Amino acid sequence: MKDFAGKIAVITGGGTGMGRELARQLVAEGCNVAMCDVSAENMAETKRLCEAQKLPQGLRVTTHVADVSIEDHYKRFRDELVEQQNTDKIHLLFNNAGIGGGGSIVNSTRESWERTFNICWGGVYLGVRTFLPLMLKADEGHIVNTSSVNGFWASVGMGVPHTAYSAAKFAVKGFTEALINDLRLNAPHIKCSVVMPGHIGTSIVANSRVIQNGDAALSANDLLATRQRLAGMNIDTSKMSDDDIRKAADDRARSFLEDAPTSAAQAAKIILDGVKAGKWRILVGDDAHKLDVRVRETPQHAYDPEFYQSFAREAGWRIG
Ligand SMILES: NC(=O)c1ccc[n+]([C@@H]2O[C@H](COP(=O)([O-])OP(=O)(O)OC[C@H]3O[C@@H](n4cnc5c(N)ncnc54)[C@H](O)[C@@H]3O)[C@@H](O)[C@H]2O)c1
């Protein structure tokens, strides 16, 4: 797909981060956008930012509250889209919504593990299930599924168990790679891409806590996970109170947003350029490119502490 003007794009997780920036850049190129998120307030801000760009005549930006892990929400989103965008087709589907958390199959609650998995994988799967029929009716289409570097490397550092997110992101990558041929055989006017960002400056750490726990407070599991993460960075937490741990977690969320090598706006541009160039595989950020090379060079060592430490030094990562 060479340009987006006059097309209709669906974006999941349009409330903040990369979803918001995708919406802004698509609208700036004259593309209609229908987004969903669990936060109506954040989507209202995304819509305001899009409209501040002075929309071309007739261009539509619609917002829809929907949890991507729930199929009935998706169906409602689709029905609202058909009515409010006055269409029976879409051209672009960005399955972008995602959260962290539920890292340990040993210590995390089953509920929190499955919440992460069902959003990060189920949200992508149900997104394609729900919107494929509308894309089949368009003259061309492109499905863009957001995985992560955790779609080819299942870790974020030695002190952090990361099973639910990694399992989901590997699933997104495998599904999208298999889709290439399925679409080529059965719906050749539709292409697909898997997006694998490195560290992008967004509020995903803070947002995930709210979506996992219902508010911004740390659960008992979060406290344990934060202690483990700090211990993995050789910090002695034995004399740290729970309040000290809460502060360390808040500092991490802030630093994840502010100290990232790639911004959400830069990431959105890389994704959209990748779609226009017809790339099925879109790595986002120098760190993602470097990690991709390293994992291929020495797969057997990918989960050794030295592998992470050496990569983190090279990429400037401080997120493990
Ligand atoms: N930020 C990074 O470093 C990074 C790296 C690799 C991959 N990713 C992936 O990129 C995608 C976008 O993340 P981001 O960093 O922009 O984070 P973000 O938190 O800024 O944006 C994610 C959005 O998805 C929404 N969301 C979460 N759960 C939802 C649900 N069940 N239903 C509907 N909406 C939901 C959130 O409310 C939020 O608005 C995610 O899939 C994430 O896993 C992020």
The ligand as a Gaussian input file, in Angstrom:
#p B3LYP/6-31G(d) Opt

LIG

0 1
 N        7.063000       0.504000      24.529000
 C        7.883000      -0.476000      24.202000
 O        9.095000      -0.440000      24.515000
 C        7.381000      -1.650000      23.395000
 C        8.321000      -2.545000      22.895000
 C        7.886000      -3.636000      22.156000
 C        6.550000      -3.809000      21.893000
 N        5.649000      -2.930000      22.395000
 C        4.234000      -3.158000      22.075000
 O        3.722000      -2.039000      21.401000
 C        2.305000      -1.955000      21.600000
 C        1.934000      -0.553000      22.019000
 O        2.475000      -0.319000      23.299000
 P        2.953000       1.107000      23.832000
 O        4.364000       0.952000      24.254000
 O        2.567000       2.173000      22.893000
 O        2.116000       1.182000      25.192000
 P        0.961000       2.144000      25.724000
 O        0.602000       1.636000      27.070000
 O        1.361000       3.572000      25.597000
 O       -0.206000       1.887000      24.675000
 C       -0.987000       0.712000      24.680000
 C       -2.437000       1.118000      24.608000
 O       -3.202000      -0.088000      24.568000
 C       -4.296000       0.063000      25.437000
 N       -4.759000      -1.244000      25.893000
 C       -4.156000      -2.070000      26.768000
 N       -4.919000      -3.153000      26.990000
 C       -6.021000      -3.021000      26.214000
 C       -7.162000      -3.817000      26.002000
 N       -7.352000      -4.962000      26.655000
 N       -8.078000      -3.391000      25.113000
 C       -7.915000      -2.209000      24.456000
 N       -6.858000      -1.407000      24.642000
 C       -5.917000      -1.805000      25.510000
 C       -3.773000       0.921000      26.577000
 O       -4.819000       1.535000      27.299000
 C       -2.890000       1.909000      25.836000
 O       -3.607000       3.038000      25.427000
 C        1.985000      -3.046000      22.625000
 O        1.505000      -4.186000      21.956000
 C        3.325000      -3.336000      23.261000
 O        3.393000      -4.633000      23.785000
 C        6.026000      -1.860000      23.141000

